[in-house]
Every structure is written in structure tokens, then in C-alpha cells.
Amino acid sequence: MEDRLQGRIRPGGRPKGDPSAVRRITIGVRVNATEWETLQRKASHMGMSPAQWLRTAALSRQLPPAPVPEANREAYGELTRLAVNINQIARAANEGRAVVSSTILLGVRKEIIRLQRALLGEEL
């Protein structure tokens, strides 16, 4: 009241927030009646509005990993076989049981290069 008596008027209402935090973009999502009821129930359970619940659920949850392409699964299998072969060669050499021939090593190297090219989309 003193401010009004002295000629100054205080602004009322809520103070302005950070302009960059203002939500101005709307995303339209269509749901059927059953989905809407489920969404309302989940939001109500958390004490949120449906929009707030969707925003929180979408932005705070980690999505499941993307499906692995078939080509990558095949490449993984080939890499596994090569790794097993290399491990067996290294074990035999460390135990002094076998001398690894250059033919075997060159064959493994050739397969690795072929697989690398296949992963890059280059055909031999």
C-alpha cells in the first residue's frame, strides 16, 4: 500500500521465467479411447496431467537398442569364428605345439580384409 501512496505500482502476477524454457511447440498424438483411458490413469497415478506424463515418459526413459541389421549379425558370426581361430593359433604358438604357417596367417588376414570391406559395403 505504501508503494501506491508514493506513486509506484508493483506489477502483480507471476514473475516472467526464462524465455528459452517456454514450451511453444505442440506435438499432436492420436490415441484411441482405450489408450486415452490408460494414459489418464497413469498420469493421474503420478499426479500429473496426461501431457506432462507423456513428456516425462518420452524424455526421461532410455529407449531399447535399435534392432541389429541381419548383415551385422552375419558379420558378427564371421568375426567370432575368426577370433576363435586366431585364439587357437596363438595358444598353440605360446605352448610351442605348432608353428603357424604363413599360409594360415595370410588366409586369416585375407578373411579379415574381406569382412572389413563387406562391412563398409564394398564387394570383392
Backbone as XML, in Angstrom:
<?xml version="1.0"?>
<chain id="A" units="angstrom">
  <residue number="1" name="MET">
    <atom name="N" x="0.820" y="-1.179" z="0.000"/>
    <atom name="CA" x="0.000" y="0.000" z="0.000"/>
    <atom name="C" x="0.874" y="1.257" z="0.000"/>
  </residue>
  <residue number="2" name="GLU">
    <atom name="N" x="2.007" y="1.189" z="0.714"/>
    <atom name="CA" x="2.895" y="2.345" z="0.747"/>
    <atom name="C" x="3.373" y="2.710" z="-0.637"/>
  </residue>
  <residue number="3" name="ASP">
    <atom name="N" x="3.671" y="1.673" z="-1.469"/>
    <atom name="CA" x="4.147" y="1.930" z="-2.822"/>
    <atom name="C" x="3.114" y="2.709" z="-3.624"/>
  </residue>
  <residue number="4" name="ARG">
    <atom name="N" x="1.842" y="2.365" z="-3.462"/>
    <atom name="CA" x="0.796" y="3.065" z="-4.203"/>
    <atom name="C" x="0.685" y="4.513" z="-3.724"/>
  </residue>
  <residue number="5" name="LEU">
    <atom name="N" x="0.882" y="4.706" z="-2.449"/>
    <atom name="CA" x="0.803" y="6.054" z="-1.913"/>
    <atom name="C" x="1.952" y="6.919" z="-2.425"/>
  </residue>
  <residue number="6" name="GLN">
    <atom name="N" x="3.074" y="6.291" z="-2.697"/>
    <atom name="CA" x="4.230" y="7.042" z="-3.172"/>
    <atom name="C" x="4.263" y="7.112" z="-4.698"/>
  </residue>
  <residue number="7" name="GLY">
    <atom name="N" x="3.239" y="6.605" z="-5.380"/>
    <atom name="CA" x="3.171" y="6.716" z="-6.820"/>
    <atom name="C" x="3.763" y="5.547" z="-7.589"/>
  </residue>
  <residue number="8" name="ARG">
    <atom name="N" x="4.254" y="4.562" z="-6.888"/>
    <atom name="CA" x="4.825" y="3.389" z="-7.566"/>
    <atom name="C" x="3.833" y="2.241" z="-7.480"/>
  </residue>
  <residue number="9" name="ILE">
    <atom name="N" x="3.651" y="1.567" z="-8.604"/>
    <atom name="CA" x="2.750" y="0.416" z="-8.617"/>
    <atom name="C" x="3.590" y="-0.828" z="-8.909"/>
  </residue>
  <residue number="10" name="ARG">
    <atom name="N" x="3.478" y="-1.792" z="-8.038"/>
    <atom name="CA" x="4.201" y="-3.056" z="-8.240"/>
    <atom name="C" x="3.429" y="-3.926" z="-9.219"/>
  </residue>
  <residue number="11" name="PRO">
    <atom name="N" x="4.141" y="-4.545" z="-10.136"/>
    <atom name="CA" x="3.446" y="-5.446" z="-11.059"/>
    <atom name="C" x="2.977" y="-6.689" z="-10.313"/>
  </residue>
  <residue number="12" name="GLY">
    <atom name="N" x="1.789" y="-7.125" z="-10.618"/>
    <atom name="CA" x="1.267" y="-8.317" z="-9.967"/>
    <atom name="C" x="1.474" y="-9.540" z="-10.848"/>
  </residue>
  <residue number="13" name="GLY">
    <atom name="N" x="1.070" y="-10.661" z="-10.336"/>
    <atom name="CA" x="1.153" y="-11.894" z="-11.116"/>
    <atom name="C" x="2.480" y="-12.602" z="-10.963"/>
  </residue>
  <residue number="14" name="ARG">
    <atom name="N" x="2.594" y="-13.626" z="-11.719"/>
    <atom name="CA" x="3.771" y="-14.482" z="-11.671"/>
    <atom name="C" x="4.945" y="-13.840" z="-12.395"/>
  </residue>
  <residue number="15" name="PRO">
    <atom name="N" x="6.142" y="-13.908" z="-11.808"/>
    <atom name="CA" x="7.305" y="-13.329" z="-12.495"/>
    <atom name="C" x="7.615" y="-14.094" z="-13.784"/>
  </residue>
  <residue number="16" name="LYS">
    <atom name="N" x="8.127" y="-13.381" z="-14.761"/>
    <atom name="CA" x="8.464" y="-14.000" z="-16.040"/>
    <atom name="C" x="9.620" y="-14.970" z="-15.848"/>
  </residue>
  <residue number="17" name="GLY">
    <atom name="N" x="9.508" y="-16.130" z="-16.539"/>
    <atom name="CA" x="10.555" y="-17.149" z="-16.463"/>
    <atom name="C" x="11.548" y="-16.996" z="-17.605"/>
  </residue>
  <residue number="18" name="ASP">
    <atom name="N" x="12.407" y="-17.954" z="-17.709"/>
    <atom name="CA" x="13.415" y="-17.994" z="-18.763"/>
    <atom name="C" x="12.720" y="-18.190" z="-20.107"/>
  </residue>
  <residue number="19" name="PRO">
    <atom name="N" x="12.877" y="-17.258" z="-21.051"/>
    <atom name="CA" x="12.187" y="-17.390" z="-22.343"/>
    <atom name="C" x="12.571" y="-18.660" z="-23.111"/>
  </residue>
  <residue number="20" name="SER">
    <atom name="N" x="13.777" y="-19.153" z="-22.923"/>
    <atom name="CA" x="14.187" y="-20.363" z="-23.643"/>
    <atom name="C" x="13.505" y="-21.620" z="-23.087"/>
  </residue>
  <residue number="21" name="ALA">
    <atom name="N" x="12.932" y="-21.530" z="-21.894"/>
    <atom name="CA" x="12.264" y="-22.685" z="-21.290"/>
    <atom name="C" x="10.775" y="-22.741" z="-21.619"/>
  </residue>
  <residue number="22" name="VAL">
    <atom name="N" x="10.260" y="-21.708" z="-22.270"/>
    <atom name="CA" x="8.835" y="-21.667" z="-22.602"/>
    <atom name="C" x="8.547" y="-22.707" z="-23.685"/>
  </residue>
  <residue number="23" name="ARG">
    <atom name="N" x="7.520" y="-23.503" z="-23.454"/>
    <atom name="CA" x="7.140" y="-24.540" z="-24.415"/>
    <atom name="C" x="6.169" y="-23.936" z="-25.420"/>
  </residue>
  <residue number="24" name="ARG">
    <atom name="N" x="6.617" y="-23.829" z="-26.655"/>
    <atom name="CA" x="5.792" y="-23.230" z="-27.697"/>
    <atom name="C" x="5.408" y="-24.223" z="-28.792"/>
  </residue>
  <residue number="25" name="ILE">
    <atom name="N" x="6.061" y="-25.359" z="-28.842"/>
    <atom name="CA" x="5.832" y="-26.328" z="-29.912"/>
    <atom name="C" x="4.866" y="-27.399" z="-29.412"/>
  </residue>
  <residue number="26" name="THR">
    <atom name="N" x="3.880" y="-27.706" z="-30.233"/>
    <atom name="CA" x="2.883" y="-28.706" z="-29.894"/>
    <atom name="C" x="3.062" y="-29.918" z="-30.789"/>
  </residue>
  <residue number="27" name="ILE">
    <atom name="N" x="2.971" y="-31.096" z="-30.196"/>
    <atom name="CA" x="3.041" y="-32.346" z="-30.941"/>
    <atom name="C" x="1.684" y="-33.021" z="-30.812"/>
  </residue>
  <residue number="28" name="GLY">
    <atom name="N" x="1.059" y="-33.291" z="-31.921"/>
    <atom name="CA" x="-0.246" y="-33.955" z="-31.894"/>
    <atom name="C" x="-0.071" y="-35.462" z="-31.938"/>
  </residue>
  <residue number="29" name="VAL">
    <atom name="N" x="-0.673" y="-36.145" z="-31.009"/>
    <atom name="CA" x="-0.618" y="-37.610" z="-30.965"/>
    <atom name="C" x="-2.048" y="-38.122" z="-30.902"/>
  </residue>
  <residue number="30" name="ARG">
    <atom name="N" x="-2.406" y="-38.984" z="-31.822"/>
    <atom name="CA" x="-3.750" y="-39.558" z="-31.818"/>
    <atom name="C" x="-3.740" y="-40.860" z="-31.023"/>
  </residue>
  <residue number="31" name="VAL">
    <atom name="N" x="-4.747" y="-41.024" z="-30.190"/>
    <atom name="CA" x="-4.909" y="-42.250" z="-29.414"/>
    <atom name="C" x="-6.364" y="-42.690" z="-29.508"/>
  </residue>
  <residue number="32" name="ASN">
    <atom name="N" x="-6.595" y="-43.980" z="-29.298"/>
    <atom name="CA" x="-7.982" y="-44.448" z="-29.262"/>
    <atom name="C" x="-8.507" y="-44.322" z="-27.826"/>
  </residue>
  <residue number="33" name="ALA">
    <atom name="N" x="-9.761" y="-44.669" z="-27.634"/>
    <atom name="CA" x="-10.399" y="-44.482" z="-26.318"/>
    <atom name="C" x="-9.699" y="-45.289" z="-25.227"/>
  </residue>
  <residue number="34" name="THR">
    <atom name="N" x="-9.319" y="-46.514" z="-25.538"/>
    <atom name="CA" x="-8.639" y="-47.356" z="-24.543"/>
    <atom name="C" x="-7.281" y="-46.778" z="-24.179"/>
  </residue>
  <residue number="35" name="GLU">
    <atom name="N" x="-6.539" y="-46.318" z="-25.173"/>
    <atom name="CA" x="-5.228" y="-45.718" z="-24.911"/>
    <atom name="C" x="-5.383" y="-44.434" z="-24.085"/>
  </residue>
  <residue number="36" name="TRP">
    <atom name="N" x="-6.402" y="-43.637" z="-24.395"/>
    <atom name="CA" x="-6.640" y="-42.402" z="-23.650"/>
    <atom name="C" x="-6.939" y="-42.685" z="-22.184"/>
  </residue>
  <residue number="37" name="GLU">
    <atom name="N" x="-7.766" y="-43.701" z="-21.934"/>
    <atom name="CA" x="-8.085" y="-44.067" z="-20.550"/>
    <atom name="C" x="-6.838" y="-44.538" z="-19.816"/>
  </residue>
  <residue number="38" name="THR">
    <atom name="N" x="-6.024" y="-45.339" z="-20.486"/>
    <atom name="CA" x="-4.775" y="-45.816" z="-19.876"/>
    <atom name="C" x="-3.851" y="-44.647" z="-19.576"/>
  </residue>
  <residue number="39" name="LEU">
    <atom name="N" x="-3.729" y="-43.741" z="-20.531"/>
    <atom name="CA" x="-2.874" y="-42.570" z="-20.351"/>
    <atom name="C" x="-3.363" y="-41.710" z="-19.185"/>
  </residue>
  <residue number="40" name="GLN">
    <atom name="N" x="-4.652" y="-41.481" z="-19.109"/>
    <atom name="CA" x="-5.201" y="-40.691" z="-17.998"/>
    <atom name="C" x="-4.969" y="-41.378" z="-16.662"/>
  </residue>
  <residue number="41" name="ARG">
    <atom name="N" x="-5.145" y="-42.696" z="-16.623"/>
    <atom name="CA" x="-4.945" y="-43.443" z="-15.377"/>
    <atom name="C" x="-3.486" y="-43.346" z="-14.916"/>
  </residue>
  <residue number="42" name="LYS">
    <atom name="N" x="-2.564" y="-43.549" z="-15.842"/>
    <atom name="CA" x="-1.135" y="-43.483" z="-15.481"/>
    <atom name="C" x="-0.737" y="-42.080" z="-15.038"/>
  </residue>
  <residue number="43" name="ALA">
    <atom name="N" x="-1.239" y="-41.070" z="-15.740"/>
    <atom name="CA" x="-0.913" y="-39.689" z="-15.378"/>
    <atom name="C" x="-1.493" y="-39.346" z="-14.014"/>
  </residue>
  <residue number="44" name="SER">
    <atom name="N" x="-2.733" y="-39.745" z="-13.790"/>
    <atom name="CA" x="-3.391" y="-39.469" z="-12.511"/>
    <atom name="C" x="-2.657" y="-40.153" z="-11.364"/>
  </residue>
  <residue number="45" name="HIS">
    <atom name="N" x="-2.214" y="-41.382" z="-11.602"/>
    <atom name="CA" x="-1.477" y="-42.137" z="-10.584"/>
    <atom name="C" x="-0.198" y="-41.399" z="-10.169"/>
  </residue>
  <residue number="46" name="MET">
    <atom name="N" x="0.412" y="-40.702" z="-11.111"/>
    <atom name="CA" x="1.647" y="-39.969" z="-10.833"/>
    <atom name="C" x="1.378" y="-38.516" z="-10.430"/>
  </residue>
  <residue number="47" name="GLY">
    <atom name="N" x="0.102" y="-38.126" z="-10.383"/>
    <atom name="CA" x="-0.232" y="-36.749" z="-10.027"/>
    <atom name="C" x="0.138" y="-35.764" z="-11.119"/>
  </residue>
  <residue number="48" name="MET">
    <atom name="N" x="0.017" y="-36.183" z="-12.365"/>
    <atom name="CA" x="0.405" y="-35.343" z="-13.498"/>
    <atom name="C" x="-0.758" y="-35.233" z="-14.475"/>
  </residue>
  <residue number="49" name="SER">
    <atom name="N" x="-0.642" y="-34.254" z="-15.350"/>
    <atom name="CA" x="-1.582" y="-34.176" z="-16.469"/>
    <atom name="C" x="-1.111" y="-35.182" z="-17.519"/>
  </residue>
  <residue number="50" name="PRO">
    <atom name="N" x="-2.002" y="-35.598" z="-18.419"/>
    <atom name="CA" x="-1.559" y="-36.512" z="-19.476"/>
    <atom name="C" x="-0.393" y="-35.952" z="-20.297"/>
  </residue>
  <residue number="51" name="ALA">
    <atom name="N" x="-0.434" y="-34.665" z="-20.609"/>
    <atom name="CA" x="0.655" y="-34.060" z="-21.393"/>
    <atom name="C" x="1.971" y="-34.106" z="-20.620"/>
  </residue>
  <residue number="52" name="GLN">
    <atom name="N" x="1.916" y="-33.789" z="-19.341"/>
    <atom name="CA" x="3.132" y="-33.810" z="-18.521"/>
    <atom name="C" x="3.665" y="-35.231" z="-18.401"/>
  </residue>
  <residue number="53" name="TRP">
    <atom name="N" x="2.766" y="-36.212" z="-18.236"/>
    <atom name="CA" x="3.196" y="-37.604" z="-18.112"/>
    <atom name="C" x="3.862" y="-38.066" z="-19.406"/>
  </residue>
  <residue number="54" name="LEU">
    <atom name="N" x="3.254" y="-37.743" z="-20.562"/>
    <atom name="CA" x="3.857" y="-38.123" z="-21.847"/>
    <atom name="C" x="5.231" y="-37.499" z="-22.032"/>
  </residue>
  <residue number="55" name="ARG">
    <atom name="N" x="5.342" y="-36.208" z="-21.704"/>
    <atom name="CA" x="6.621" y="-35.516" z="-21.842"/>
    <atom name="C" x="7.689" y="-36.167" z="-20.969"/>
  </residue>
  <residue number="56" name="THR">
    <atom name="N" x="7.334" y="-36.428" z="-19.713"/>
    <atom name="CA" x="8.284" y="-37.039" z="-18.777"/>
    <atom name="C" x="8.674" y="-38.442" z="-19.241"/>
  </residue>
  <residue number="57" name="ALA">
    <atom name="N" x="7.673" y="-39.226" z="-19.651"/>
    <atom name="CA" x="7.946" y="-40.599" z="-20.091"/>
    <atom name="C" x="8.828" y="-40.606" z="-21.329"/>
  </residue>
  <residue number="58" name="ALA">
    <atom name="N" x="8.554" y="-39.724" z="-22.271"/>
    <atom name="CA" x="9.313" y="-39.718" z="-23.522"/>
    <atom name="C" x="10.732" y="-39.198" z="-23.345"/>
  </residue>
  <residue number="59" name="LEU">
    <atom name="N" x="10.923" y="-38.224" z="-22.481"/>
    <atom name="CA" x="12.233" y="-37.585" z="-22.364"/>
    <atom name="C" x="13.130" y="-38.197" z="-21.301"/>
  </residue>
  <residue number="60" name="SER">
    <atom name="N" x="12.571" y="-38.952" z="-20.382"/>
    <atom name="CA" x="13.404" y="-39.457" z="-19.296"/>
    <atom name="C" x="13.727" y="-40.939" z="-19.420"/>
  </residue>
  <residue number="61" name="ARG">
    <atom name="N" x="13.034" y="-41.633" z="-20.285"/>
    <atom name="CA" x="13.277" y="-43.065" z="-20.410"/>
    <atom name="C" x="14.303" y="-43.351" z="-21.489"/>
  </residue>
  <residue number="62" name="GLN">
    <atom name="N" x="15.083" y="-44.383" z="-21.246"/>
    <atom name="CA" x="16.045" y="-44.816" z="-22.242"/>
    <atom name="C" x="15.346" y="-45.798" z="-23.178"/>
  </residue>
  <residue number="63" name="LEU">
    <atom name="N" x="15.475" y="-45.538" z="-24.459"/>
    <atom name="CA" x="14.840" y="-46.409" z="-25.436"/>
    <atom name="C" x="15.594" y="-47.722" z="-25.550"/>
  </residue>
  <residue number="64" name="PRO">
    <atom name="N" x="14.910" y="-48.773" z="-25.946"/>
    <atom name="CA" x="15.619" y="-50.033" z="-26.172"/>
    <atom name="C" x="16.570" y="-49.878" z="-27.353"/>
  </residue>
  <residue number="65" name="PRO">
    <atom name="N" x="17.610" y="-50.682" z="-27.401"/>
    <atom name="CA" x="18.553" y="-50.556" z="-28.508"/>
    <atom name="C" x="17.872" y="-50.846" z="-29.843"/>
  </residue>
  <residue number="66" name="ALA">
    <atom name="N" x="18.377" y="-50.200" z="-30.881"/>
    <atom name="CA" x="17.834" y="-50.419" z="-32.217"/>
    <atom name="C" x="18.101" y="-51.864" z="-32.642"/>
  </residue>
  <residue number="67" name="PRO">
    <atom name="N" x="17.221" y="-52.429" z="-33.458"/>
    <atom name="CA" x="17.452" y="-53.796" z="-33.912"/>
    <atom name="C" x="18.735" y="-53.889" z="-34.743"/>
  </residue>
  <residue number="68" name="VAL">
    <atom name="N" x="19.426" y="-54.984" z="-34.580"/>
    <atom name="CA" x="20.683" y="-55.185" z="-35.295"/>
    <atom name="C" x="20.361" y="-55.691" z="-36.702"/>
  </residue>
  <residue number="69" name="PRO">
    <atom name="N" x="20.870" y="-55.012" z="-37.745"/>
    <atom name="CA" x="20.619" y="-55.475" z="-39.103"/>
    <atom name="C" x="21.167" y="-56.881" z="-39.324"/>
  </residue>
  <residue number="70" name="GLU">
    <atom name="N" x="20.508" y="-57.625" z="-40.184"/>
    <atom name="CA" x="20.918" y="-59.001" z="-40.483"/>
    <atom name="C" x="22.373" y="-59.064" z="-40.945"/>
  </residue>
  <residue number="71" name="ALA">
    <atom name="N" x="22.780" y="-58.107" z="-41.763"/>
    <atom name="CA" x="24.172" y="-58.103" z="-42.256"/>
    <atom name="C" x="25.153" y="-57.993" z="-41.100"/>
  </residue>
  <residue number="72" name="ASN">
    <atom name="N" x="24.811" y="-57.207" z="-40.086"/>
    <atom name="CA" x="25.705" y="-57.066" z="-38.936"/>
    <atom name="C" x="25.750" y="-58.350" z="-38.108"/>
  </residue>
  <residue number="73" name="ARG">
    <atom name="N" x="24.604" y="-59.039" z="-38.000"/>
    <atom name="CA" x="24.602" y="-60.320" z="-37.268"/>
    <atom name="C" x="25.477" y="-61.336" z="-37.980"/>
  </residue>
  <residue number="74" name="GLU">
    <atom name="N" x="25.381" y="-61.375" z="-39.305"/>
    <atom name="CA" x="26.228" y="-62.298" z="-40.067"/>
    <atom name="C" x="27.703" y="-61.938" z="-39.906"/>
  </residue>
  <residue number="75" name="ALA">
    <atom name="N" x="28.006" y="-60.641" z="-39.967"/>
    <atom name="CA" x="29.392" y="-60.196" z="-39.799"/>
    <atom name="C" x="29.901" y="-60.544" z="-38.404"/>
  </residue>
  <residue number="76" name="TYR">
    <atom name="N" x="29.031" y="-60.406" z="-37.409"/>
    <atom name="CA" x="29.423" y="-60.745" z="-36.038"/>
    <atom name="C" x="29.782" y="-62.224" z="-35.944"/>
  </residue>
  <residue number="77" name="GLY">
    <atom name="N" x="28.986" y="-63.068" z="-36.582"/>
    <atom name="CA" x="29.274" y="-64.504" z="-36.584"/>
    <atom name="C" x="30.603" y="-64.810" z="-37.239"/>
  </residue>
  <residue number="78" name="GLU">
    <atom name="N" x="30.869" y="-64.139" z="-38.361"/>
    <atom name="CA" x="32.149" y="-64.348" z="-39.039"/>
    <atom name="C" x="33.312" y="-63.865" z="-38.182"/>
  </residue>
  <residue number="79" name="LEU">
    <atom name="N" x="33.146" y="-62.714" z="-37.557"/>
    <atom name="CA" x="34.210" y="-62.202" z="-36.683"/>
    <atom name="C" x="34.462" y="-63.142" z="-35.509"/>
  </residue>
  <residue number="80" name="THR">
    <atom name="N" x="33.403" y="-63.721" z="-34.980"/>
    <atom name="CA" x="33.552" y="-64.670" z="-33.873"/>
    <atom name="C" x="34.372" y="-65.878" z="-34.315"/>
  </residue>
  <residue number="81" name="ARG">
    <atom name="N" x="34.040" y="-66.410" z="-35.491"/>
    <atom name="CA" x="34.805" y="-67.563" z="-35.995"/>
    <atom name="C" x="36.271" y="-67.214" z="-36.205"/>
  </residue>
  <residue number="82" name="LEU">
    <atom name="N" x="36.527" y="-66.018" z="-36.759"/>
    <atom name="CA" x="37.917" y="-65.598" z="-36.963"/>
    <atom name="C" x="38.641" y="-65.424" z="-35.623"/>
  </residue>
  <residue number="83" name="ALA">
    <atom name="N" x="37.970" y="-64.866" z="-34.659"/>
    <atom name="CA" x="38.590" y="-64.658" z="-33.341"/>
    <atom name="C" x="38.939" y="-65.990" z="-32.695"/>
  </residue>
  <residue number="84" name="VAL">
    <atom name="N" x="38.051" y="-66.972" z="-32.824"/>
    <atom name="CA" x="38.324" y="-68.300" z="-32.260"/>
    <atom name="C" x="39.543" y="-68.907" z="-32.937"/>
  </residue>
  <residue number="85" name="ASN">
    <atom name="N" x="39.607" y="-68.798" z="-34.268"/>
    <atom name="CA" x="40.753" y="-69.348" z="-34.995"/>
    <atom name="C" x="42.058" y="-68.674" z="-34.585"/>
  </residue>
  <residue number="86" name="ILE">
    <atom name="N" x="42.040" y="-67.369" z="-34.474"/>
    <atom name="CA" x="43.248" y="-66.640" z="-34.078"/>
    <atom name="C" x="43.653" y="-67.020" z="-32.661"/>
  </residue>
  <residue number="87" name="ASN">
    <atom name="N" x="42.680" y="-67.171" z="-31.770"/>
    <atom name="CA" x="42.980" y="-67.570" z="-30.396"/>
    <atom name="C" x="43.626" y="-68.953" z="-30.357"/>
  </residue>
  <residue number="88" name="GLN">
    <atom name="N" x="43.123" y="-69.881" z="-31.155"/>
    <atom name="CA" x="43.705" y="-71.228" z="-31.198"/>
    <atom name="C" x="45.131" y="-71.194" z="-31.738"/>
  </residue>
  <residue number="89" name="ILE">
    <atom name="N" x="45.366" y="-70.380" z="-32.753"/>
    <atom name="CA" x="46.716" y="-70.250" z="-33.317"/>
    <atom name="C" x="47.659" y="-69.672" z="-32.272"/>
  </residue>
  <residue number="90" name="ALA">
    <atom name="N" x="47.226" y="-68.630" z="-31.567"/>
    <atom name="CA" x="48.082" y="-68.002" z="-30.548"/>
    <atom name="C" x="48.367" y="-68.968" z="-29.410"/>
  </residue>
  <residue number="91" name="ARG">
    <atom name="N" x="47.363" y="-69.726" z="-28.969"/>
    <atom name="CA" x="47.572" y="-70.691" z="-27.886"/>
    <atom name="C" x="48.591" y="-71.760" z="-28.299"/>
  </residue>
  <residue number="92" name="ALA">
    <atom name="N" x="48.426" y="-72.285" z="-29.506"/>
    <atom name="CA" x="49.352" y="-73.319" z="-29.986"/>
    <atom name="C" x="50.769" y="-72.767" z="-30.078"/>
  </residue>
  <residue number="93" name="ALA">
    <atom name="N" x="50.924" y="-71.551" z="-30.567"/>
    <atom name="CA" x="52.252" y="-70.949" z="-30.681"/>
    <atom name="C" x="52.853" y="-70.698" z="-29.302"/>
  </residue>
  <residue number="94" name="ASN">
    <atom name="N" x="52.056" y="-70.252" z="-28.331"/>
    <atom name="CA" x="52.563" y="-69.995" z="-26.984"/>
    <atom name="C" x="52.966" y="-71.276" z="-26.268"/>
  </residue>
  <residue number="95" name="GLU">
    <atom name="N" x="52.301" y="-72.393" z="-26.582"/>
    <atom name="CA" x="52.631" y="-73.669" z="-25.954"/>
    <atom name="C" x="53.739" y="-74.399" z="-26.696"/>
  </residue>
  <residue number="96" name="GLY">
    <atom name="N" x="54.180" y="-73.835" z="-27.796"/>
    <atom name="CA" x="55.250" y="-74.463" z="-28.566"/>
    <atom name="C" x="54.790" y="-75.712" z="-29.304"/>
  </residue>
  <residue number="97" name="ARG">
    <atom name="N" x="53.496" y="-75.921" z="-29.430"/>
    <atom name="CA" x="52.982" y="-77.121" z="-30.075"/>
    <atom name="C" x="53.028" y="-77.046" z="-31.591"/>
  </residue>
  <residue number="98" name="ALA">
    <atom name="N" x="52.890" y="-75.865" z="-32.112"/>
    <atom name="CA" x="52.811" y="-75.790" z="-33.564"/>
    <atom name="C" x="53.461" y="-74.515" z="-34.051"/>
  </residue>
  <residue number="99" name="VAL">
    <atom name="N" x="53.973" y="-74.625" z="-35.221"/>
    <atom name="CA" x="54.490" y="-73.448" z="-35.894"/>
    <atom name="C" x="53.401" y="-73.031" z="-36.877"/>
  </residue>
  <residue number="100" name="VAL">
    <atom name="N" x="53.048" y="-71.788" z="-36.808"/>
    <atom name="CA" x="51.977" y="-71.293" z="-37.660"/>
    <atom name="C" x="52.559" y="-70.994" z="-39.029"/>
  </residue>
  <residue number="101" name="SER">
    <atom name="N" x="51.960" y="-71.589" z="-40.025"/>
    <atom name="CA" x="52.460" y="-71.349" z="-41.378"/>
    <atom name="C" x="51.970" y="-70.002" z="-41.875"/>
  </residue>
  <residue number="102" name="SER">
    <atom name="N" x="52.757" y="-69.441" z="-42.771"/>
    <atom name="CA" x="52.370" y="-68.147" z="-43.341"/>
    <atom name="C" x="51.094" y="-68.283" z="-44.170"/>
  </residue>
  <residue number="103" name="THR">
    <atom name="N" x="50.838" y="-69.462" z="-44.695"/>
    <atom name="CA" x="49.615" y="-69.685" z="-45.482"/>
    <atom name="C" x="48.379" y="-69.483" z="-44.609"/>
  </residue>
  <residue number="104" name="ILE">
    <atom name="N" x="48.445" y="-70.019" z="-43.398"/>
    <atom name="CA" x="47.313" y="-69.870" z="-42.485"/>
    <atom name="C" x="47.132" y="-68.401" z="-42.105"/>
  </residue>
  <residue number="105" name="LEU">
    <atom name="N" x="48.227" y="-67.732" z="-41.751"/>
    <atom name="CA" x="48.137" y="-66.328" z="-41.366"/>
    <atom name="C" x="47.650" y="-65.457" z="-42.522"/>
  </residue>
  <residue number="106" name="LEU">
    <atom name="N" x="48.121" y="-65.731" z="-43.725"/>
    <atom name="CA" x="47.669" y="-64.964" z="-44.883"/>
    <atom name="C" x="46.187" y="-65.220" z="-45.163"/>
  </residue>
  <residue number="107" name="GLY">
    <atom name="N" x="45.726" y="-66.440" z="-44.922"/>
    <atom name="CA" x="44.313" y="-66.764" z="-45.099"/>
    <atom name="C" x="43.443" y="-66.006" z="-44.106"/>
  </residue>
  <residue number="108" name="VAL">
    <atom name="N" x="43.893" y="-65.959" z="-42.852"/>
    <atom name="CA" x="43.149" y="-65.221" z="-41.826"/>
    <atom name="C" x="43.136" y="-63.736" z="-42.172"/>
  </residue>
  <residue number="109" name="ARG">
    <atom name="N" x="44.272" y="-63.211" z="-42.581"/>
    <atom name="CA" x="44.356" y="-61.791" z="-42.958"/>
    <atom name="C" x="43.420" y="-61.484" z="-44.118"/>
  </residue>
  <residue number="110" name="LYS">
    <atom name="N" x="43.381" y="-62.350" z="-45.102"/>
    <atom name="CA" x="42.513" y="-62.161" z="-46.258"/>
    <atom name="C" x="41.036" y="-62.135" z="-45.841"/>
  </residue>
  <residue number="111" name="GLU">
    <atom name="N" x="40.658" y="-63.018" z="-44.935"/>
    <atom name="CA" x="39.282" y="-63.061" z="-44.451"/>
    <atom name="C" x="38.922" y="-61.794" z="-43.679"/>
  </residue>
  <residue number="112" name="ILE">
    <atom name="N" x="39.850" y="-61.310" z="-42.887"/>
    <atom name="CA" x="39.598" y="-60.079" z="-42.121"/>
    <atom name="C" x="39.398" y="-58.901" z="-43.067"/>
  </residue>
  <residue number="113" name="ILE">
    <atom name="N" x="40.248" y="-58.797" z="-44.094"/>
    <atom name="CA" x="40.110" y="-57.707" z="-45.064"/>
    <atom name="C" x="38.784" y="-57.820" z="-45.812"/>
  </residue>
  <residue number="114" name="ARG">
    <atom name="N" x="38.388" y="-59.047" z="-46.175"/>
    <atom name="CA" x="37.126" y="-59.263" z="-46.877"/>
    <atom name="C" x="35.951" y="-58.816" z="-46.005"/>
  </residue>
  <residue number="115" name="LEU">
    <atom name="N" x="36.008" y="-59.179" z="-44.744"/>
    <atom name="CA" x="34.937" y="-58.815" z="-43.825"/>
    <atom name="C" x="34.883" y="-57.302" z="-43.616"/>
  </residue>
  <residue number="116" name="GLN">
    <atom name="N" x="36.035" y="-56.675" z="-43.502"/>
    <atom name="CA" x="36.061" y="-55.221" z="-43.345"/>
    <atom name="C" x="35.420" y="-54.537" z="-44.549"/>
  </residue>
  <residue number="117" name="ARG">
    <atom name="N" x="35.731" y="-54.998" z="-45.720"/>
    <atom name="CA" x="35.158" y="-54.416" z="-46.944"/>
    <atom name="C" x="33.651" y="-54.655" z="-47.004"/>
  </residue>
  <residue number="118" name="ALA">
    <atom name="N" x="33.235" y="-55.844" z="-46.582"/>
    <atom name="CA" x="31.806" y="-56.153" z="-46.586"/>
    <atom name="C" x="31.062" y="-55.224" z="-45.619"/>
  </residue>
  <residue number="119" name="LEU">
    <atom name="N" x="31.653" y="-54.939" z="-44.478"/>
    <atom name="CA" x="31.016" y="-54.057" z="-43.513"/>
    <atom name="C" x="30.929" y="-52.626" z="-44.045"/>
  </residue>
  <residue number="120" name="LEU">
    <atom name="N" x="31.857" y="-52.249" z="-44.902"/>
    <atom name="CA" x="31.838" y="-50.921" z="-45.497"/>
    <atom name="C" x="30.952" y="-50.870" z="-46.738"/>
  </residue>
  <residue number="121" name="GLY">
    <atom name="N" x="30.409" y="-52.002" z="-47.123"/>
    <atom name="CA" x="29.538" y="-52.034" z="-48.288"/>
    <atom name="C" x="30.278" y="-52.248" z="-49.591"/>
  </residue>
  <residue number="122" name="GLU">
    <atom name="N" x="31.542" y="-52.592" z="-49.510"/>
    <atom name="CA" x="32.333" y="-52.859" z="-50.716"/>
    <atom name="C" x="32.313" y="-54.351" z="-51.005"/>
  </residue>
  <residue number="123" name="GLU">
    <atom name="N" x="32.037" y="-54.707" z="-52.209"/>
    <atom name="CA" x="32.044" y="-56.115" z="-52.596"/>
    <atom name="C" x="33.387" y="-56.442" z="-53.245"/>
  </residue>
  <residue number="124" name="LEU">
    <atom name="N" x="33.848" y="-57.641" z="-53.009"/>
    <atom name="CA" x="35.109" y="-58.075" z="-53.628"/>
    <atom name="C" x="34.868" y="-58.583" z="-55.025"/>
  </residue>
</chain>
